[in-house]
Amino acid sequence: MATSLENPDELDERERRALETLLKRLADDEFVLAERYTEWQVRAPTLESDLALANNAQDELGHARLWYDVLGDIGFEERELVYERDPADFRHSTLVERPFEDGDWADAVLRSYLYDAAEEIRLESLVDSTHPKIADRVGKIRSEEAYHLEHAQNWLERLADGDEGHERLQDALDRLFPYAFTLFEPVDPDVEEDIVDLGLRDATLEEMGEEWLSIVVPYLESLDLELPADGRVGDGTDEFEFEVTEEMLPEERGRDGTHTDAWFDLYDEFTRTYRELGRTETTRIMDKPE
C-alpha cells in the first residue's frame, strides 16, 4: 500500500515533482476551459443553455482554484500559477485552448462532451489518492462534472437529430478529435509513472485513454458520426477496437509545453488587466478552501 503524502514538508524531490505535475495537469485544464467557456456568454442558442454554460464556466474555475490551492501547500502562489506564469509553462491539453468556431454551438457541445467524459475517468482515478486533499476534493468536483456531461449529451443528441446539426457535429468532430487525444498525453513519461507508483492516481494515462475511447467511440457512432478510420484495428469482429497512433495526434499537445498560437492570444487577454493595473497579487473574493 502506498504511503500517505499528507505532509508537504516531508515530501522528497520525486514526490514533490509528481504532485506538482499531477496538479498542474488538473488545474490548467479546468482554468483554460473555463476561460474559453466565458466566450459563449449571451451567445448560446437558448437562455437555458446560456445559463448552463455560465454555470459550467464558474464550476471549472472553482475546480481549478481547488487544485491550485493544493499547490500552495508546496510553495506556489496563485499569481505565480496564473497571472505571472510563462504561458509556455502551462500543461493543459490543447483541446481546451482552441478557440471556438464563431457561433458554432456544436463545437462547444462536442468539446464539452469529449472533455467531461475524460474528466469523469480522471476523477475516478483520484478517489483513493495518497494525498488526502486530492481525495477529499474529488467528491464535490465529480458531482458538478456529472451535470456538465449530462448537459453535453442532451445537446449532442438534440443536434444529431437534424441534418444541419448533424453536419455541424461531424465538422466539429473532425476538427477536435485529434486534440482530444492530448488529454491523455504525458507531461514527462517518468514523472507520470511516479504519479501512479506513489498512489497519487491509481490508473495510467494509457489505461484511462483506453477507457475513454471505449466510451466515446461507441457513443458518437450511435449518433451516426464518423470517427477516424485509421483508428480501427483488428478484423472488425471484436466488440471494441480503436487505437490512437502517433500520426493521429496534433503537433501541439499542450502537456509537453507545445501550444497553438491561439493559446498565447488567450493568455494575453486574461492577464491584460492584471498587467495594466500593475498588480503584484491576486484579489481574493472567497475564503481559502479547507
ZIGINOR-V455330 format. One record per residue. SS is DSSP state (@ for helix, = for strand, . for the rest). PSI is psi as a letter, one per 20 degrees, with the letter a starting at -180 (NA if undefined). Layout:
SS_PSI ; SS_PSI
//
This chain:
._p ; ._q ; ._q ; ._p ; ._l ; ._g ; ._o ; @_h ; @_i ; @_j ; ._p ; ._r ; @_g ; @_g ; @_g ; @_g ; @_g ; @_g ; @_g ; @_g ; @_g ; @_g ; @_h ; @_h ; @_g ; @_g ; @_g ; @_g ; @_g ; @_g ; @_g ; @_h ; @_g ; @_g ; @_h ; @_g ; @_h ; @_i ; @_i ; @_i ; ._p ; ._j ; ._i ; ._r ; ._h ; ._q ; @_h ; @_g ; @_h ; @_g ; @_h ; @_g ; @_h ; @_g ; @_g ; @_g ; @_g ; @_g ; @_g ; @_h ; @_h ; @_h ; @_g ; @_g ; @_g ; @_g ; @_g ; @_h ; @_h ; @_h ; @_h ; @_h ; ._h ; ._k ; ._i ; ._q ; ._q ; @_g ; @_h ; @_h ; @_h ; ._f ; ._h ; ._j ; ._q ; ._p ; @_h ; @_i ; @_i ; ._q ; ._k ; ._q ; ._q ; @_i ; @_g ; @_i ; @_i ; ._p ; ._q ; ._q ; ._p ; ._o ; ._j ; ._n ; @_h ; @_h ; @_g ; @_g ; @_g ; @_g ; @_g ; @_g ; @_g ; @_g ; @_g ; @_h ; @_h ; @_h ; @_h ; @_g ; @_g ; @_g ; @_h ; @_h ; ._i ; ._i ; ._g ; ._k ; ._q ; ._i ; ._o ; @_h ; @_h ; @_g ; @_h ; @_h ; @_i ; @_g ; @_g ; @_g ; @_g ; @_g ; @_h ; @_h ; @_h ; @_h ; @_g ; @_g ; @_g ; @_g ; @_g ; @_g ; @_h ; @_g ; @_h ; @_g ; @_h ; @_g ; @_h ; @_i ; ._i ; ._q ; @_g ; @_g ; @_h ; @_g ; @_g ; @_h ; @_g ; @_g ; @_g ; @_h ; @_g ; @_h ; @_g ; @_h ; @_g ; @_h ; @_h ; @_h ; @_h ; @_i ; @_h ; @_j ; ._q ; ._q ; ._g ; ._o ; @_h ; @_g ; @_h ; @_h ; @_h ; @_h ; @_g ; @_g ; @_h ; ._i ; ._j ; ._h ; ._q ; ._j ; ._q ; ._r ; @_h ; @_g ; @_g ; @_h ; @_g ; @_h ; @_g ; @_g ; @_h ; @_i ; @_g ; @_h ; @_g ; @_h ; @_g ; @_h ; @_h ; @_i ; ._j ; ._k ; ._q ; ._p ; ._r ; ._p ; @_h ; @_i ; @_i ; =_p ; ._r ; ._a ; ._j ; ._i ; ._i ; ._q ; ._h ; ._p ; ._o ; =_p ; ._p ; ._p ; ._r ; @_h ; @_h ; @_i ; ._q ; ._r ; ._g ; ._p ; ._i ; ._g ; ._h ; ._j ; ._i ; ._p ; ._r ; ._r ; @_h ; @_h ; @_g ; @_h ; @_g ; @_g ; @_g ; @_h ; @_g ; @_i ; @_i ; @_g ; @_g ; @_g ; @_g ; @_h ; ._i ; ._k ; ._q ; ._j ; ._q ; ._q ; ._p ; ._p ; ._j ; ._r ; ._q ; ._p ; ._q ; ._NA
//
